[in-house]
Amino acid sequence: MNRNYYLFNPGRLRRQQNTIFFERYKQVTEDKVIADFEEALENEPEFREEEPDVNYEAANEKKVIPIEDIDSLYVFGEADFNKKFLNYCGQKHIPLHLFNYYGFYAGTFYPREFLNSGELLIRQVQAQLDGAKRLELARAFVSGAAGNIVKNLQYYNGRGKDCSPFLNDIAPLAESIDKTGDIGQLMGIEGNIRQIYYRAWPLIIDQEIDFTKRVKRPPDNMVNALISFGNSMVYTTCLAEIYRTQLNPLISYLHEPGTKRFSLSLDLAEIFKPLLADRLIFTLLNKKQLSEKDFKKKGRVCWLNDDGRKVFVKEFEERLGTTIKHRRLNRNISYRRLIRLECYKLIKHLLGQETYEPFVIWW
């Protein structure tokens, strides 16, 4: 199976013959320029995702990335590439995910779709425009997300952390999902469930943390920074799996389709964030693989430093490769494959072959 490549160092990505080369750069701008830039963040009245003006030059270091071995490319460091390189990625069906200076998701080069189905596209649109059909799928996504949140709380409740008050508060909200007749109300229920869930995190996490509420852009402490980073990794993973199917990532059911985002990936990510991101965050903090030293905090913004990102993506990649015995297929499959199977289940639902049932952790 092809794998993801994560690029943290600055450099140039280029095509040479039938493979990809990464030519590393070295920084020529003084570190003080970066330090002054970060210090200035503390005095900014509003956070703007600007980046320090840093110059690089070739370091005469070259690394080969075998084209046939790549599933997706994740670029965290400063990088440049040309049309020839992007065209080659398109030919080889390789998504390119870009992250900015703070590790916040910036966007994806999404190659031309190669598994097209006019019939499925029509069915996707019809289900989105039909209020009852859209609501049915939106409820399923929220139900799956709530089910996996409950599974996480039950897991830690059975390991000496009393999560019963949070489980009790979530129960009536989860029961109300199928009775809700409005997408906005569904989003509200999902948000309330997560708010209760996040209240349990200081109990679940053994380190002392300053976490009272979810703050997104920008995250204001290390837990919020981890949630934002982890959610971005799940979102891009779901997007890469959607790309390998005939689904159109722009047509969604829980999240409103809009501009500048692949909203179906947001729908699927809701289901898998508790398994792939949240459980990993708990593990990394409880095993002290990540701590305050792995973050930068300037003014109102907190983000993972390079070392912290490397730890997270290494463990995230290992988690994607974790296998479990699938009850229905009766064979071992990876966590990554679970996402692809979710796409296939959605396709069957849209084609009228099988009612969609969201993935909920069974182990």
C-alpha positions as CSV (number, residue, x, y, z in Angstrom):
1,M,0.0,0.0,0.0
2,N,1.2,3.5,-0.8
3,R,2.1,5.8,2.1
4,N,2.0,9.4,3.1
5,Y,5.1,11.5,2.9
6,Y,5.6,14.4,5.4
7,L,8.0,17.2,4.5
8,F,9.1,19.4,7.4
9,N,12.3,20.9,6.0
10,P,12.4,23.8,3.5
11,G,13.1,22.9,0.0
12,R,12.1,22.4,-3.6
13,L,9.9,19.6,-4.9
14,R,10.5,18.8,-8.5
15,R,10.0,16.1,-11.1
16,Q,13.0,14.5,-12.7
17,Q,12.2,11.8,-15.3
18,N,9.8,9.5,-13.7
19,T,10.2,10.3,-10.0
20,I,10.1,13.2,-7.5
21,F,13.1,14.8,-5.9
22,F,13.2,16.9,-2.8
23,E,16.1,19.3,-2.7
24,R,16.6,20.7,0.7
25,Y,17.2,24.4,1.4
26,K,19.1,26.0,4.2
27,Q,18.1,29.2,6.0
28,V,20.1,32.3,5.3
29,T,18.0,34.8,7.2
30,E,19.1,35.3,10.8
31,D,17.1,33.5,13.5
32,K,16.6,36.9,15.1
33,V,14.2,37.9,12.3
34,I,12.0,35.0,13.1
35,A,12.2,35.7,16.9
36,D,11.3,39.3,16.3
37,F,8.4,38.2,14.1
38,E,7.0,35.9,16.8
39,E,7.5,38.4,19.5
40,A,5.4,40.9,17.5
41,L,2.5,38.4,17.6
42,E,2.0,39.3,21.3
43,N,1.2,42.9,20.4
44,E,-1.1,42.3,17.5
45,P,-4.7,43.3,18.3
46,E,-5.9,40.6,15.8
47,F,-4.3,37.4,14.8
48,R,-3.4,37.3,11.1
49,E,-1.9,34.2,9.6
50,E,1.2,36.1,8.3
51,E,4.5,34.3,8.0
52,P,8.0,35.6,8.7
53,D,10.0,36.8,5.7
54,V,12.7,34.1,5.5
55,N,15.2,33.5,2.7
56,Y,16.7,30.2,1.8
57,E,19.4,28.9,-0.5
58,A,20.2,25.4,-1.8
59,A,21.9,23.1,0.6
60,N,23.0,20.5,-2.0
61,E,21.0,17.8,-0.3
62,K,18.7,15.7,-2.4
63,K,16.2,13.0,-1.5
64,V,14.4,10.7,-3.9
65,I,10.7,10.1,-3.2
66,P,9.6,7.1,-5.3
67,I,6.5,8.2,-7.2
68,E,4.9,4.8,-7.1
69,D,5.2,4.7,-3.3
70,I,3.3,8.0,-2.6
71,D,-0.3,8.2,-1.5
72,S,-0.4,11.9,-0.4
73,L,2.2,14.6,0.2
74,Y,2.0,16.7,3.4
75,V,4.1,19.9,3.2
76,F,4.8,21.7,6.5
77,G,8.1,23.4,5.7
78,E,8.6,26.3,3.3
79,A,8.6,24.7,-0.2
80,D,8.4,25.7,-3.8
81,F,7.4,23.7,-6.9
82,N,6.5,24.4,-10.5
83,K,3.7,23.5,-12.9
84,K,5.7,20.5,-14.2
85,F,5.7,19.0,-10.7
86,L,2.0,19.7,-10.1
87,N,1.1,18.2,-13.5
88,Y,3.0,15.1,-12.6
89,C,1.2,14.8,-9.2
90,G,-2.0,15.1,-11.2
91,Q,-1.0,12.4,-13.6
92,K,-0.2,10.1,-10.7
93,H,-3.3,11.0,-8.7
94,I,-1.3,12.4,-5.7
95,P,-3.0,15.0,-3.4
96,L,-0.7,17.7,-2.0
97,H,-1.8,19.0,1.4
98,L,-0.2,22.4,2.5
99,F,0.1,23.7,6.0
100,N,1.2,27.2,6.9
101,Y,3.9,28.5,9.3
102,Y,1.8,27.7,12.4
103,G,0.9,24.2,11.1
104,F,-2.7,25.3,10.3
105,Y,-4.2,23.6,7.2
106,A,-3.9,26.0,4.2
107,G,-5.3,23.9,1.3
108,T,-5.0,21.0,-1.0
109,F,-3.9,20.5,-4.5
110,Y,-6.6,18.2,-5.5
111,P,-5.8,16.4,-8.8
112,R,-8.3,15.9,-11.5
113,E,-10.7,13.2,-10.5
114,F,-10.1,9.9,-12.3
115,L,-12.9,7.7,-10.9
116,N,-15.9,9.6,-12.4
117,S,-19.5,8.4,-12.3
118,G,-22.2,10.6,-13.8
119,E,-24.9,8.5,-12.2
120,L,-23.4,8.8,-8.7
121,L,-22.9,12.5,-9.1
122,I,-26.6,12.9,-10.0
123,R,-27.6,10.8,-6.9
124,Q,-25.3,12.9,-4.7
125,V,-26.9,16.1,-5.8
126,Q,-30.4,14.7,-5.6
127,A,-29.9,13.6,-2.0
128,Q,-28.5,17.0,-1.1
129,L,-31.4,18.9,-2.6
130,D,-34.0,16.5,-1.2
131,G,-34.6,17.8,2.4
132,A,-35.6,14.4,3.8
133,K,-32.7,12.5,2.2
134,R,-30.2,15.1,3.3
135,L,-31.5,15.1,6.8
136,E,-31.3,11.3,7.0
137,L,-27.6,11.4,6.1
138,A,-26.9,14.4,8.3
139,R,-28.5,12.6,11.3
140,A,-26.3,9.5,10.5
141,F,-23.1,11.6,10.6
142,V,-24.0,13.2,13.9
143,S,-25.1,9.9,15.3
144,G,-21.8,8.3,14.3
145,A,-19.8,11.1,15.8
146,A,-21.8,11.0,19.1
147,G,-21.4,7.2,19.2
148,N,-17.7,7.4,19.0
149,I,-17.5,10.2,21.5
150,V,-19.5,8.0,23.9
151,K,-17.1,5.0,23.2
152,N,-14.1,7.2,24.2
153,L,-15.8,8.2,27.4
154,Q,-16.8,4.6,28.2
155,Y,-13.2,3.5,27.5
156,Y,-11.7,5.9,30.1
157,N,-14.6,5.3,32.5
158,G,-13.6,1.7,32.6
159,R,-10.0,2.7,33.4
160,G,-10.5,4.6,36.6
161,K,-11.7,7.9,35.2
162,D,-15.3,8.7,36.3
163,C,-16.8,9.9,33.1
164,S,-20.4,8.9,34.1
165,P,-21.6,12.5,34.6
166,F,-20.6,13.4,31.1
167,L,-22.1,10.2,29.7
168,N,-25.3,11.0,31.5
169,D,-25.4,14.5,30.1
170,I,-24.7,13.3,26.5
171,A,-27.4,10.5,26.6
172,P,-30.5,12.7,26.1
173,L,-28.8,14.7,23.4
174,A,-27.8,11.6,21.5
175,E,-31.4,10.3,21.8
176,S,-32.7,13.5,20.3
177,I,-30.7,13.2,17.1
178,D,-33.3,11.1,15.2
179,K,-36.1,13.4,16.3
180,T,-34.4,16.5,15.0
181,G,-36.0,17.9,11.8
182,D,-33.5,20.7,11.0
183,I,-29.9,20.7,9.9
184,G,-29.1,23.7,12.1
185,Q,-30.5,22.0,15.2
186,L,-28.5,18.9,14.4
187,M,-25.3,21.0,14.2
188,G,-26.3,22.5,17.6
189,I,-26.8,19.1,19.1
190,E,-23.4,18.0,17.8
191,G,-21.8,21.1,19.2
192,N,-23.4,20.6,22.6
193,I,-22.3,17.0,22.7
194,R,-18.7,18.0,22.0
195,Q,-18.9,20.8,24.6
196,I,-19.8,18.2,27.3
197,Y,-17.1,15.8,25.9
198,Y,-14.4,18.5,26.1
199,R,-15.4,19.1,29.8
200,A,-14.1,15.5,30.4
201,W,-10.7,16.1,28.9
202,P,-9.0,17.5,32.1
203,L,-10.1,14.3,33.8
204,I,-8.9,12.0,31.0
205,I,-5.6,13.8,30.5
206,D,-3.0,13.1,33.2
207,Q,-1.0,16.2,32.6
208,E,-2.0,19.5,34.1
209,I,-3.8,21.4,31.3
210,D,-5.3,24.8,30.9
211,F,-8.4,23.7,28.9
212,T,-11.8,25.0,29.6
213,K,-13.3,25.5,26.2
214,R,-12.7,24.8,22.5
215,V,-11.0,27.8,20.8
216,K,-10.3,27.3,17.1
217,R,-8.6,29.9,15.0
218,P,-6.3,30.7,16.5
219,P,-6.0,28.0,19.2
220,D,-5.0,29.6,22.5
221,N,-3.3,26.7,24.4
222,M,-1.6,23.4,23.7
223,V,-4.8,21.3,23.9
224,N,-6.6,23.5,21.5
225,A,-3.6,23.5,19.2
226,L,-3.5,19.7,19.3
227,I,-7.2,19.5,18.5
228,S,-6.9,21.9,15.5
229,F,-3.9,20.0,14.2
230,G,-5.4,16.6,14.7
231,N,-8.7,17.6,13.1
232,S,-6.8,18.9,10.1
233,M,-5.0,15.5,9.7
234,V,-8.3,13.6,9.9
235,Y,-9.9,16.0,7.4
236,T,-7.1,15.6,4.9
237,T,-7.0,11.8,5.4
238,C,-10.8,11.7,4.7
239,L,-10.3,13.9,1.6
240,A,-7.6,11.6,0.2
241,E,-9.8,8.5,0.7
242,I,-12.8,10.3,-0.9
243,Y,-10.5,11.0,-3.9
244,R,-9.9,7.3,-4.3
245,T,-13.7,6.7,-4.8
246,Q,-16.3,8.1,-7.2
247,L,-17.7,10.5,-4.6
248,N,-17.6,14.2,-5.2
249,P,-16.0,15.9,-2.1
250,L,-17.9,19.2,-2.7
251,I,-21.4,17.8,-2.1
252,S,-22.1,17.3,1.6
253,Y,-25.1,16.8,3.9
254,L,-24.3,17.8,7.4
255,H,-22.1,20.7,6.6
256,E,-23.4,23.3,4.1
257,P,-21.6,23.0,0.7
258,G,-19.8,26.2,0.1
259,T,-16.7,27.7,-1.5
260,K,-13.1,27.0,-0.6
261,R,-13.7,23.7,1.2
262,F,-14.3,20.0,0.5
263,S,-17.4,19.8,2.8
264,L,-18.0,16.0,2.4
265,S,-14.6,15.5,4.0
266,L,-15.9,17.6,6.9
267,D,-18.9,15.3,7.2
268,L,-16.8,12.1,7.3
269,A,-14.2,13.6,9.6
270,E,-16.9,14.2,12.3
271,I,-17.2,10.4,12.6
272,F,-13.4,9.6,12.7
273,K,-12.1,12.5,14.8
274,P,-12.8,10.7,18.1
275,L,-10.9,7.6,17.0
276,L,-8.0,9.1,15.0
277,A,-7.4,12.5,16.6
278,D,-8.8,12.5,20.1
279,R,-7.5,9.1,21.2
280,L,-4.1,10.0,19.9
281,I,-4.1,13.3,21.8
282,F,-4.9,11.4,25.0
283,T,-2.2,8.9,24.4
284,L,0.5,11.5,23.5
285,L,-0.2,13.6,26.6
286,N,-0.7,10.8,29.0
287,K,2.5,9.1,27.9
288,K,4.2,12.5,28.0
289,Q,5.3,12.1,24.4
290,L,4.2,15.8,24.1
291,S,4.4,18.5,26.7
292,E,4.7,22.3,26.8
293,K,8.2,22.2,25.3
294,D,6.7,21.0,22.0
295,F,4.6,24.2,21.5
296,K,5.1,27.8,20.9
297,K,2.9,30.4,22.5
298,K,2.9,34.0,21.4
299,G,0.1,36.4,22.4
300,R,-3.2,34.7,21.7
301,V,-1.9,32.0,19.5
302,C,-0.4,28.6,20.4
303,W,1.0,26.1,17.9
304,L,3.0,22.9,17.7
305,N,6.7,23.4,16.9
306,D,8.5,21.3,14.4
307,D,9.5,18.6,16.9
308,G,5.9,18.4,18.2
309,R,4.5,18.1,14.6
310,K,7.0,15.3,13.9
311,V,5.9,13.4,17.0
312,F,2.3,13.8,16.2
313,V,2.4,12.8,12.5
314,K,4.6,9.8,13.2
315,E,2.1,8.5,15.7
316,F,-0.8,9.5,13.5
317,E,0.6,7.5,10.6
318,E,1.1,4.5,12.8
319,R,-2.5,4.8,14.0
320,L,-3.7,4.9,10.5
321,G,-1.9,1.6,9.9
322,T,-3.3,-0.1,13.0
323,T,-5.5,-3.1,12.1
324,I,-8.6,-4.6,13.6
325,K,-10.7,-7.6,12.8
326,H,-13.7,-6.3,10.9
327,R,-16.9,-8.0,12.1
328,R,-18.7,-8.0,8.8
329,L,-15.7,-8.7,6.4
330,N,-14.1,-11.1,8.9
331,R,-10.6,-10.0,8.1
332,N,-8.1,-7.5,9.4
333,I,-8.3,-4.0,8.0
334,S,-6.5,-0.7,8.9
335,Y,-8.0,2.4,10.4
336,R,-7.3,4.1,7.1
337,R,-9.3,1.4,5.3
338,L,-12.2,2.1,7.6
339,I,-12.6,5.5,6.1
340,R,-12.6,4.1,2.5
341,L,-15.2,1.6,3.6
342,E,-17.3,4.5,4.9
343,C,-17.1,6.1,1.5
344,Y,-18.3,2.8,-0.1
345,K,-21.2,2.5,2.3
346,L,-22.3,6.1,1.5
347,I,-22.1,5.2,-2.3
348,K,-24.3,2.2,-1.8
349,H,-26.8,4.3,0.1
350,L,-26.9,7.0,-2.6
351,L,-27.4,4.3,-5.3
352,G,-30.3,2.8,-3.3
353,Q,-28.5,-0.5,-2.6
354,E,-28.1,-0.3,1.2
355,T,-29.1,2.1,4.0
356,Y,-26.1,4.0,5.3
357,E,-25.1,3.1,8.9
358,P,-22.3,5.2,10.3
359,F,-19.1,3.7,11.7
360,V,-19.1,3.4,15.5
361,I,-16.2,1.9,17.4
362,W,-17.0,-1.7,18.3
363,W,-13.9,-2.7,20.2
